């Protein structure tokens, strides 16, 4: 028999077929001796329609329904907690990988000159005594300092020892 849905095509075994389960009926004997034809409201919980269910069966259906929904809510909460745990785990792994990908902090050049940061920029120091954080130094003029401070060398303070910057470095002129 051809239905409008299949349009006379032959069934394809690789296509999923949609089947709807037959509705469950009560089936209890009525006063007339025939089986009850009422559909069960929810066959997962009820064994008989409301008219034919005993008080114990109705209580059992209520308890099953409650347990089902409590279990469903617990499963949702558990899934939510697992998702939060997994997100935290992945964020931690990302930060570990970012740390591993970051270039190592350079403290000296291959020639032995000390590398320091002054005002967020890296410089090299070739003096006899090493610099420490907080030491005042004279820095060479650059295009930014020319606009902000004026022409000529300017004074700065060592803010950190070493740098993760890998490019070329300017030389500190002298201690202040």
C-alpha positions in Angstrom: 0.0 0.0 0.0 1.4 3.4 -1.0 1.1 6.3 1.4 1.6 10.0 0.5 4.7 9.9 2.6 6.7 7.4 0.7 5.3 8.5 -2.7 5.5 4.9 -4.2 9.2 4.6 -3.6 10.7 1.3 -2.6 11.9 1.4 1.0 15.6 2.1 1.3 17.2 -0.2 4.0 19.9 2.5 4.8 17.3 5.1 5.7 16.0 5.0 9.3 12.3 4.2 9.6 10.2 6.1 11.9 7.9 3.9 14.0 5.5 5.0 16.6 4.8 2.6 19.4 1.2 1.5 19.6 -0.6 3.2 22.4 -0.9 1.1 25.6 -4.4 0.4 26.6 -5.7 -0.4 30.1 -7.0 -3.9 29.2 -8.7 -4.4 32.5 -12.1 -6.1 32.4 -15.1 -3.7 32.3 -18.5 -4.4 33.7 -19.6 -5.6 30.3 -16.8 -8.2 30.3 -14.8 -6.6 27.6 -11.2 -5.3 28.0 -11.0 -1.5 28.7 -9.9 0.4 25.7 -8.8 3.6 27.5 -5.2 4.7 26.8 -2.8 4.8 29.7 -1.8 8.4 30.5 1.8 7.4 30.9 2.6 3.7 30.4 6.0 4.2 32.1 4.2 4.6 35.4 0.6 3.4 35.2 -0.5 -0.2 34.8 -4.2 0.6 34.5 -6.4 3.6 33.6 -7.6 5.9 36.4 -11.0 4.2 36.5 -9.6 0.6 36.9 -6.5 1.3 39.0 -6.5 0.3 42.6 -5.5 2.7 45.3 -2.2 0.8 45.7 -1.5 1.0 41.9 -2.2 4.7 41.9 0.2 5.3 44.8 2.8 3.1 43.1 2.4 5.1 39.9 2.8 8.4 41.8 5.9 7.1 43.5 7.4 5.9 40.2 6.6 9.2 38.6 8.2 11.1 41.5 11.3 8.8 41.5 11.6 9.2 37.7 11.6 13.0 37.9 13.9 13.2 40.9 16.3 10.9 39.1 16.0 13.1 36.0 16.8 16.2 38.0 19.7 14.5 39.7 21.1 13.4 36.3 20.8 16.9 35.0 22.6 18.3 38.0 25.3 15.7 37.7 25.8 16.5 34.1 26.0 20.2 34.9 28.6 19.5 37.6 30.6 17.4 35.2 30.5 20.0 32.6 31.8 22.6 35.1 34.5 20.3 36.2 35.5 19.6 32.6 35.6 23.3 31.7 37.8 24.0 34.7 40.1 21.1 33.7 40.4 22.4 30.1 41.0 26.0 31.3 43.8 24.7 33.5 45.3 22.7 30.6 45.1 25.8 28.4 47.0 27.8 31.0 49.6 25.0 31.3 50.1 25.0 27.5 50.3 28.8 27.4 53.0 28.7 30.1 54.9 26.0 28.1 54.6 28.0 24.9 55.9 31.2 26.5 59.6 31.8 25.8 61.9 31.4 28.8 62.8 34.5 30.8 66.3 35.7 29.6 68.5 37.0 32.4 71.7 37.6 30.4 72.7 37.7 26.8 75.1 35.1 25.4 77.9 37.7 25.8 77.2 37.8 29.5 75.5 41.3 29.6 72.7 41.6 32.1 69.1 42.1 30.8 66.7 44.2 32.8 63.3 45.8 32.3 62.8 49.5 32.8 59.2 50.9 32.4 58.0 47.8 30.7 60.8 47.8 28.1 63.9 45.5 28.0 67.4 46.9 28.0 71.0 45.5 28.4 73.5 46.5 31.1 77.2 45.9 30.5 78.5 47.5 33.7 80.8 45.8 36.2 78.2 45.6 39.0 74.9 44.0 38.3 71.7 46.1 38.5 69.0 45.4 41.1 65.2 46.2 41.0 64.8 49.9 42.0 68.2 51.1 40.7 68.0 54.4 38.7 69.6 54.4 35.3 70.0 56.7 32.2 68.4 55.4 29.0 69.0 56.3 25.4 66.6 58.6 23.6 64.0 56.9 21.4 61.1 58.2 19.3 58.6 57.8 22.1 60.8 59.5 24.8 61.5 62.3 22.3 57.8 63.1 22.1 56.9 62.5 25.8 60.0 63.8 27.6 62.1 65.6 25.0 65.3 65.1 23.2 68.3 63.4 24.8 68.7 60.5 27.3 66.2 60.2 30.1 66.1 58.7 33.6 64.3 55.4 34.4 64.1 52.8 37.2 64.8 49.1 36.9 61.4 47.3 37.4 62.4 43.7 36.8 65.4 41.5 36.2 65.4 39.6 32.9 62.7 39.5 30.2 60.8 37.2 27.9 61.2 39.6 25.0 63.3 38.0 22.2 64.0 40.9 20.0 66.9 43.4 19.9 67.7 45.3 23.0 69.0 48.9 23.6 71.9 49.5 25.9 71.6 51.4 29.2 73.9 54.4 29.2 74.9 54.4 32.8 73.7 54.3 36.4 72.0 57.5 37.7 
